[in-house]
Amino acid sequence: RAGHIRVLLEALRDAQRLAGPAVEGRRAQLDSSQVERVLRGGVQLATPREAFYAQSRAVPIEQAVGRASAELVYAYPPGVPIICPGECVRAEAVELLRAVLALGGSVVAADDELRTLRVVDTD
């Protein structure tokens, strides 16, 4: 068992060593002022709990702007949430998420290709 753990740790170190320069390069290509604006400018339209448990639906991401998100969306890099449940979806956040994807980063969301976003259903 200890041997398996050792092999796993070695593989993780190798993966980190190999991916490190690529990840750092992507992070450097992101506009840090854009990231800062997005992270500082959020407006909560509902509590995260209310939004998470509310009736929701997936809409084209362009139509999500201005509405309360019903899901958590984060990106790597930078490795932090970009849109939280209950937060007003802003065009700047969508632009940042698309930039991350264009640079080869990853986005974690219900639709990780960002065609749609789950929003609180107000209808």
PyMOL commands that set and color helices and strands:
alter all, ss='L'
color gray80, all
select helices_A, chain A and resi 2-29+32-40+48-53+61-64+91-102
alter helices_A, ss='H'
color red, helices_A
select strands_A, chain A and resi 56-60+73-76+80-83+106-108+116-120
alter strands_A, ss='S'
color yellow, strands_A
deselect
rebuild
show_as cartoon
